[in-house]
């Protein structure tokens, strides 16, 4: 468990112990990880009251969705941070894990269910002397942590665009005989799951917290929290647009395939229109009758060829006049 004191006067952060936190002047941030057993007792000692048992269970649930709840003495916000992204060409595999935030007075708790959502890099920057942006309140610090997490979602926009470009090349290349439908359907399903189970619930939880929180938020904190919410709305819009673009690509592919099929059928139909009468003539004069008009003529073969050429020319002229060629 990492305990950090952030001073409102110096806007500097320093690492402290649980005993020092009880008399600290500033915002106390407790960053709790799965291996920190018994953290509930330390928190109760620091706050003077215990966290509801159900909320403790929620904090240890690795599948908990984004959520907001308010108790009499504190507020709880569940935010899912990214833990793993596989954005190889053709794949949208994205995984997340909940971080449960508790806010009470000048104390902020962040409880992780995995080490993959740690704030070690941000905390190290603060401890090295980088000033913490005001306001120095529990809500203000939470806002900066949420901004840190939201930036990870925003950073996915460029890889997502590369994914779309990959599928465009696969589906719309003139010489492509696309057959990898299972991968395309899986990518679409992963993108839909990302938007419906990760992005939109996150946006709803943040919106609910901003509407129902009883914490005193100054204007700067409200602006930054609204920025975080707007960033998530942008992430949601981008994911929805990408999903629609992927579906439109499939429709365009089928339209292009149908057009190629129609062109082939058109060529075959034109060939049939031209050669059917020629085949009829060849079939008639190929009958094994002893007496047929023209068989005894010295120029019968020539006249037949000229007739065939004439029929072909007339058929081509009619097709051109009808603009079927």
For each residue, the residues with C-beta under 8 A, 3 or more apart:
1: 30 31 32 33 36 39 42
2: 15 30 31 123
3: 15 16 17 18 20 21 28 29 30 31
4: 13 14 15 16 28 29 31 123 126 127
5: 13 14 15 16 20 21 24 26 27 28 29
6: 11 12 13 26 27 28 29 126 132 136 141
7: 10 11 12 13 14 25 26 136
8: 11 25 26 27 134 136
9: 26
10: 7
11: 6 7 8 131 132 133 134 136
12: 6 7 126 129 131 132
13: 4 5 6 7 123 126 127 132
14: 4 5 7 127
15: 2 3 4 5 127
16: 3 4 5 20 21 24 28
17: 3 20 21
18: 3 21 22 42 45 46
19: 22
20: 3 5 16 17 23 24
21: 3 5 16 17 18 24 28 30 46
22: 18 19 45 46
23: 20
24: 5 16 20 21 28
25: 7 8
26: 5 6 7 8 9 106 136
27: 5 6 8 106 107 108 136 137 138 140 141
28: 3 4 5 6 16 21 24 46 106 107 108
29: 3 4 5 6 107 108 109 110 141
30: 1 2 3 21 39 42 43 46 107 108 109 110
31: 1 2 3 4 110 112 118 119 123
32: 1 36 39 109 110 111 112
33: 1 36 112 115 118
34: 112 113 114 115
35:
36: 1 32 33 39
37:
38: 41 42
39: 1 30 32 36 42 43 111
40: 43 44 50 51 56
41: 38 44 45
42: 1 18 30 38 39 45 46
43: 30 39 40 46 47 50 51 102 109
44: 40 41 47 48 49 50 51
45: 18 22 41 42
46: 18 21 22 28 30 42 43 107
47: 43 44 50 73 74 104 105 107
48: 44
49: 44 73
50: 40 43 44 47
51: 40 43 44 55 56 59 71 74 102
52: 55 56 71
53: 56 57
54: 57 58
55: 51 52 58 59 69 71 76 100 102
56: 40 51 52 53 59 60
57: 53 54 60 61
58: 54 55 61 64 67 76 78 100
59: 51 55 56 100 102 111 113
60: 56 57 111 113
61: 57 58 64 98 113
62: 97 98 113 114
63: 98
64: 58 61 67 78 98 100
65: 78 80 98 197 201
66: 78 79 80 98 201 202 204 205 206
67: 58 64 76 77 78 205
68: 75 76 77 78 205 206 208 209 212
69: 55 75 76
70: 74 75 76 212 213 214
71: 51 52 55 74 75 76
72:
73: 47 49 104
74: 47 51 70 71 102 103 104
75: 68 69 70 71 102 103 104 209 213 214 215
76: 55 58 67 68 69 70 71 100 101 102 103
77: 67 68 100 101 103 142 205 206 209
78: 58 64 65 66 67 68 98 99 100 101 205
79: 66 98 99 101 146 149 202 205 206
80: 65 66 96 97 98 99 198 202
81: 96 97 98 99 116 117 149 152
82: 85 94 95 96 117 149 152 153
83: 95 96 97 114 116 117
84: 93 94 95 116
85: 82 93 94 95 156 159
86: 91 93 94
87: 91 92 93 94 156 159 160 162 163
88: 91
89: 162 163 166
90: 163 166 167 170 180 183 184 187
91: 86 87 88 163 183 186 187 190
92: 87 160 163 187 190 191 194
93: 84 85 86 87 190
94: 82 84 85 86 87 156 190 194 198
95: 82 83 84 85
96: 80 81 82 83 198
97: 62 80 81 83 112 113 114 116 117
98: 61 62 63 64 65 66 78 79 80 81 113
99: 78 79 80 81 110 111 112 113 117 149
100: 55 58 59 64 76 77 78 109 110 111
101: 76 77 78 79 108 109 110 111 142 145
102: 43 51 55 59 74 75 76 107 108 109 111
103: 74 75 76 77 107 108 109 138 139 142 215
104: 47 73 74 75 107 138
105: 47 138
106: 26 27 28 137 138
107: 27 28 29 30 46 47 102 103 104 138
108: 27 28 29 30 101 102 103 138 141 142
109: 29 30 32 43 100 101 102 103
110: 29 30 31 32 99 100 101 119 145
111: 32 39 59 60 99 100 101 102
112: 31 32 33 34 97 99 115 117 118
113: 34 59 60 61 62 97 98 99 117
114: 34 62 83 97 117
115: 33 34 112 118
116: 81 83 84 97
117: 81 82 83 97 99 112 113 114 149
118: 31 33 112 115 121
119: 31 110 122 123 145 148
120: 123 124
121: 118 124 125
122: 119 125 126 144 145 148
123: 2 4 13 31 119 120 126 127
124: 120 121 127 128
125: 121 122 128 130
126: 4 6 12 13 122 123 130 132
127: 4 13 14 15 123 124
128: 124 125
129: 12
130: 125 126
131: 11 12
132: 6 11 12 13 126 136 141 144
133: 11 140 144
134: 8 11 140 220
135: 140 218 220 221
136: 6 7 8 11 26 27 132 140 141
137: 27 106 140 141 215 216 218 221
138: 27 103 104 105 106 107 108 141 142 215
139: 103 142 143 213 215 216 217 221 225
140: 27 133 134 135 136 137 143 144 218 220 221 224
141: 6 27 29 108 132 136 137 138 144 145
142: 77 101 103 108 138 139 145 146
143: 139 140 146 147 221 224 225 228
144: 122 132 133 140 141 147 148 224
145: 101 110 119 122 141 142 148 149
146: 79 142 143 149 150 206 225 228
147: 143 144 150 151 224 227 228
148: 119 122 144 145 151 152
149: 79 81 82 99 117 145 146 152 153
150: 146 147 153 154 228 231 232 235
151: 147 148 154 155
152: 81 82 148 149 155 156
153: 82 149 150 156 199 231 232 235
154: 150 151 157 231 234 235
155: 151 152 158
156: 85 87 94 152 153 159 160 235
157: 154 160 161 235 238
158: 155 161 162
159: 85 87 156 162 163
160: 87 92 156 157 163 164 238 239 242
161: 157 158 164 165 242
162: 87 89 158 159 165 166
163: 87 89 90 91 92 159 160 166 167 187 242
164: 160 161 167 168 242 245 246 249
165: 161 162 168 169
166: 89 90 162 163 169 170
167: 90 163 164 170 171 184 187 246 249
168: 164 165 171 172 249
169: 165 166 172 173 176
170: 90 166 167 173 176 178 180 184
171: 167 168 176 178 184 249 250 252 253
172: 168 169 176 249 252 253 256
173: 169 170 176
174:
175:
176: 169 170 171 172 173
177:
178: 170 171 181 253
179:
180: 90 170 183 184
181: 178 184 185
182: 185 186
183: 90 91 180 186 187
184: 90 167 170 171 180 181 187 188 246 250
185: 181 182 188 189
186: 91 182 183 189 190
187: 90 91 92 163 167 183 184 190 191 246
188: 184 185 191 192 243 246 247
189: 185 186 192 193
190: 91 92 93 94 186 187 193 194
191: 92 187 188 194 195 239 242 243 246
192: 188 189 195 196 243
193: 189 190 196 197 198
194: 92 94 190 191 197 198 199 239
195: 191 192 198 199 200 236 239 240 243
196: 192 193 199 200
197: 65 193 194 200 201
198: 80 94 96 193 194 195 201 202
199: 153 194 195 196 202 203 232 235 236 239
200: 195 196 197 203 204 236
201: 65 66 197 198 204 205
202: 66 79 80 198 199 205 206 232
203: 199 200 206 207 229 232 233 236
204: 66 200 201 207 208
205: 66 67 68 77 78 79 201 202 208 209
206: 66 68 77 79 146 202 203 209 210 225 228 229 232
207: 203 204 210 211 229
208: 68 204 205 211 212
209: 68 75 77 205 206 212 213
210: 206 207 213 222 225 226 229
211: 207 208
212: 68 70 208 209
213: 70 75 139 209 210 217
214: 70 75
215: 75 103 137 138 139
216: 137 139
217: 139 213 221 222 225
218: 135 137 140 221 222
219: 222 223
220: 134 135 140 223 224
221: 135 137 139 140 143 217 218 224 225
222: 210 217 218 219 225 226
223: 219 220 226 227
224: 140 143 144 147 220 221 227 228
225: 139 143 146 206 210 217 221 222 228 229
226: 210 222 223 229 230
227: 147 223 224 230 231
228: 143 146 147 150 206 224 225 231 232
229: 203 206 207 210 225 226 232 233
230: 226 227 233 234
231: 150 153 154 227 228 234 235
232: 150 153 199 202 203 206 228 229 235 236
233: 203 229 230 236 237
234: 154 230 231 237 238
235: 150 153 154 156 157 199 231 232 238 239
236: 195 199 200 203 232 233 239 240
237: 233 234 240 241
238: 157 160 234 235 241 242
239: 160 191 194 195 199 235 236 242 243
240: 195 236 237 243 244
241: 237 238 244 245
242: 160 161 163 164 191 238 239 245 246
243: 188 191 192 195 239 240 246 247
244: 240 241 247 248
245: 164 241 242 248 249
246: 164 167 184 187 188 191 242 243 249 250
247: 188 243 244 250 251
248: 244 245 251 252
249: 164 167 168 171 172 245 246 252 253
250: 171 184 246 247 253 254
251: 247 248 254 255
252: 171 172 248 249 255 256
253: 171 172 178 249 250 256 257
254: 250 251 257 258
255: 251 252 258 259
256: 172 252 253 259 260
257: 253 254 260 261
258: 254 255 261 262
259: 255 256 262 263
260: 256 257 263 264
261: 257 258 264 265
262: 258 259 265 266
263: 259 260 266 267
264: 260 261 267 268
265: 261 262 268 269
266: 262 263 269 270 324
267: 263 264 270 271
268: 264 265 271 272
269: 265 266 272 273
270: 266 267 273 274 319 324 325
271: 267 268 274 275
272: 268 269 275 276
273: 269 270 276 315 319
274: 270 271 277 278 312 315 316
275: 271 272 278 279
276: 272 273 279 280
277: 274 280 281 311 315
278: 274 275 281 282 308 311 312
279: 275 276 282 283
280: 276 277 283 284
281: 277 278 284 285 304 307 308 311
282: 278 279 285 286
283: 279 280 286 287
284: 280 281 287
285: 281 282 292 294 295 304
286: 282 283
287: 283 284 292
288:
289: 292
290:
291: 295
292: 285 287 289 295
293:
294: 285 297 300 303 304
295: 285 291 292 300
296: 300
297: 294 300 303
298:
299: 302 303
300: 294 295 296 297 303 304
301: 304 305
302: 299 305 306
303: 294 297 299 300 306 307
304: 281 285 294 300 301 307 308
305: 301 302 308 309
306: 302 303 309 310
307: 281 303 304 310 311
308: 278 281 304 305 311 312
309: 305 306 312 313
310: 306 307 313 314
311: 277 278 281 307 308 314 315
312: 274 278 308 309 315 316
313: 309 310 316 317
314: 310 311 317 318
315: 273 274 277 311 312 318 319
316: 274 312 313 319 320 325
317: 313 314 320 321
318: 314 315 321 322
319: 270 273 315 316 322 324 325
320: 316 317 323 324 325
321: 317 318
322: 318 319
323: 320
324: 266 270 319 320
325: 270 316 319 320
